[in-house]
Structures are given as C-alpha cells and as structure tokens.
Amino acid sequence: MSWSVDSNIREVVVNKCSRAGGSETFLLTRLRYGMACHPEPMAYYGADMVSVETFMEDRIKRGMGLAPELRRMLGDARATEHSIRFNTMDLRAKWARQKSAFKQDGYALILADEVSTWPSFAADMLRKRADMYPFHHILFISSPDPARKGNPDQDPICVLYEETDKCAWMMPDPAAPGKEFCWQFSGLRWPEHAKHGDEWDLDMVRAEAHYVTPHGTVISNDQRQAITATGRWVSTAKSSRDDVRGIKVVAPMIPTSSGDFGELAARFLSAKYRLRPEGTAEERLHNPIRVYFAEYWAEAYREEQVQVHDATLAACVRDYDWGQVPCDGGQFGIFVTVDVQKFHLWWLARAWHIDGDEVHSYLIDYGNAASMHDLDDAVGQYNPALVGIDIGYALRQSEVADWCASYTDNVAPRDARVIALRGSEKMQKSIIDMQIRDALEGRRAAGGTELYAELTWNTDVFRDWLIEYMETGDSWHVPREIANTKQGLEYIRQATTTSKVDGEWVGPKHRQDHLFDCEAMQMVLARYDQLIS
C-alpha cells in the first residue's frame, strides 16, 4: 500500500489472479484512507454501468460504515448512484465505455478496476484526467480476461504490467540459503502414477501435489502459507518509467483453498483434458486452459500459435533479384494482388511458374499506389495474367467495383483478368465462391449494367496455406537480397507480422500488414487458376 501514497510514484499496476481480494486490499483500503486522511478529488472506474453502480452501493458506501469517521462523512455528504460530494472532496464513479468517461473533470486519485474489459486505448485517455495534479496516483487492477478476442498478450492489464518493473513476491528458499524464488506454474508437481490410461485420479493429484523450487527444494502444501508470509516484493525488470510500479498476485499467495497445490494441479488437468482438438475456433477462444491460467496465474496463455517463425525468410530465398522473373522453360504467369486502404493501394506482383509437375512462385515486386490511375500504371508494367483487388474496404467498394468493371468491357465477366476479392471468416462449405456483380447496383434507378467478377475467399484457410508455404520455402520464393535492402526489410516486416492464436487471427505486431494480405490473395488467385490445391 505504501506505493499508492508515495509522492515519487504516479502509477501502480496490479496484475492478479481471480478472487485475490484485490478490490478490498488495493482499491477500497486506499479509497478509505484517502477519504479519511488525505481528501482530494477521486474517481473509481469500472467495467460497465451496472457493476459500477453495484460497487458504489454495496462496497464503497456500505464499507464506509466500518469506521465512525467515514460513517459521519457519508451522513453529511450528498450521494447519488455515481457520486458522493463530501464537504472536503468529491468521489465520482464511472465506467470505461461511458461517453463522458474520460472528459471534463480531473482527479488526484484514480482507481481503475477490471482493466482487461476496457478498450485498449482507455488507459492513455485515463491518464489525461490526472494531468493537472503533479502528485497524482493511478491504480490499475485486473485479472487477464480469457474471453477477450485477439492476441492475449495485448490484454490491457498485461500491456500495462509489461511496462512496469514487474515486482514478484520473492521468498527465501528454505533449503538453499541466500536463494529466493516466487510461485510459478512451472514449479507445480503432481504424481505421474495418478494417471491411468487417459484419465487422471484427481483425488490422488490433490492429495500428493507439491511444489519444487528452481533450486530443487520440495515444498508441501502444509508449508505454503508459512513460506508465503516470509516474502517481499522484488523488482524483476527495468520499468519504462521510474515512477511506475507493477505487482503480480498469483493463486498460491492467497490464503484460501483455491491456492492449494493440489487444487491448482487438479484444476489444470481438468481444464487441459476438457479441450478437444476438434473444438471450433469459438470454443478454443474460450477454452478452459486459457481460463485456468488467467484466473490462477494472472497470465494470458497461448495454447497454439500459427506464425512465420523465421522472420528472415531464409528458407524462401532464391538466387534472383528484385524485378527479375527467374522462370526458365515451362509456363509462367504474373499475378498482381492489391490491398485497398483509405488513402493507399498496396500492390504486389508474383510470378507463378509451372515446370512439369512442380509449381513455384517468385516475389517480383511490390509498391504503394495513391490512386486507381497510379494502380493502372503499376499493373500495366507487368502485363499480369490475373489481378485480384480487395473489395472489403467499405468506403472504397464502389470505386473498386467500377475499376474491376472497366476491365470487363470486351469479355465475359468470368473470363476477366481483373477480379474483386472479398475475404470472409464465415465460409463453411467451400473456400472460394465466384459471383457476378453489377457495379451500378443501387446507384442507378434504371438502365445500364457494369458487370464484374467477385470472388469470396475463406481467410482462415488461405492464410494458413500462406504461412505453411512461407515456413517451408519449397515452392514459395523471395529475392536473394530480401534481408539486406530497405525494400526487402519492409516486405519482411509486413509479411511476417500476422499470426493465429488459439484459432483466431491476430495482429499485426507492426502497424501495417498489407503485404501479408496481398500474399494471401496471391494464394487465392493460384487456387482459382488451379495452380495449387
């Protein structure tokens, strides 16, 4: 608690397991101390309106009855569902998605609860509410949210904690003088003889589970609480700011049965073996193993990740230069794909070479066009056999449709070399589906058509294929100077940044992944042209 009143500390981040008593220990104790001993403008921020109003009535107001002075202060105050106006200060209660949550008033003390449920940008907006107070304090507290979509490492409480000094509760090792350790999942042990076939005897696991420190000391569950009481907070990392502290609270630190080694081991095995490989992406997003690590170890757990592991793409490098088409003999054609953004059109050219029974693909060039006219020039220099352009960006759909239709004036739409591509995460029965569209649909009352071909493609399947091709490098190639030129490094940065975590595509790690999307659309055109299967 000393950090939350230290004039040298501006922020404290508490990354905790569930049911750790965090609200009482970190939030309400600090709030009551402030009201009684150091009155100043205060705000409590929660997840949503209902939970905030409940917390205000059941925890803040009722808790003030624990101390006579606070009880008198509340009796003299003007209180509503969302605020208490004392004679000496104001306390406001807000929620992160409230329209006016981060506007108007400023506060010297801000208590931010359930941060994992907040929008990712909310923490920065919250900080602005304390700018006017040079000795302000902000306390962020939450467990990781296992139901949060996207990259689990981007959970707001995990991001905030990573920027701190990561204080861990370090305890002296009972059998290794001078050595310290902290409770971690890796030290949890349970008897292997409790497994019978594919089933675990969870009662035996509960009875015989124990902990082994990094120095080999075996700790029984009976010793857990006594050893925990000997600990102290120790910084384990260099904080990005000297005025920020972070602490992590895990289940073995909590003096309840849910922190027992046997209970932790049994619940892990139960969670692990409830998840079946055939589970859907939605089931995996809410999978029990992710819930287990969030609720007991305050960790954002990744069970499975599909990504490009070698960011240099060394396995894909072949002996040719940028702009060169290294296809000797056989047949080849160039495909151009375009990722459409609000102000930019990212395009990529790749040669597809058929040599006997083998098909190889070579990255030729990429670029960024400012307009459809500039895109015409970029596409024209390669005389591509096929062009695929993203039509999924809503603000430019009409423009893309018109551009595609302009290339079908003299041919049937299904024979056009320019195709609109629309990625979909919901396709079930097929991975590509061709439709003929009218670019003027909805824009002309009567008469006239501007037809074009639109291909809907399964984003999950083709992205998986792309990463598999990039990982092996057997038939998917890049120029030899890919890792030694500015052009090549930008390509690597964009093409290797997207990954799939627990069945869901996340990213990018960098701000741009347009070339990854262009490469995925190359796979779509190759499948459409029956080059790959």
ABEGO torsion letter per residue (X at the ends): XAAAABAABABBBBBBBBGAGAAAAAAAAAAAAAAAABBBBBBBBBABAAAAAAAAAAAAAAAAAABAAAAAAAAABBBBAABBBBAABBBBBBBAABAAAABEBBBABBBBBGAAABBAAAAAAAAAAAAABAABBBBBBBBBBAABBEBAAABAAAAAAAABAGBBBBBBBAABBGBBBBBBAAABBBBAAABBEABBBAAAAAAABBBBBAAGBBBBAAAAAAAAAABBBBBABBBABAABBBBBBBAAABBBAAABAAAAAAAAAAAAAABBAABBAAAAAABAAAAAAAAAAGBBBBABBBBBABAAGAAABBBBBBGBBBBBEEBBBBBBBBBBBAABBBBBBBBBBBBEABBBBBBABBBBBABAAAAAAAAAAAGBABBBBBAABAAAAAAAAAAAAAAAAABBAAABABBBBBBBAABAABABBBBBBBAABGABABEEBBBBBBBBBBAAAAAAAAAAAAAAGAABBBBAAAAABAAAAAAAAAAAABBBBGGBBBOBABABAAAAAAAAAAAAAAAAAGABX
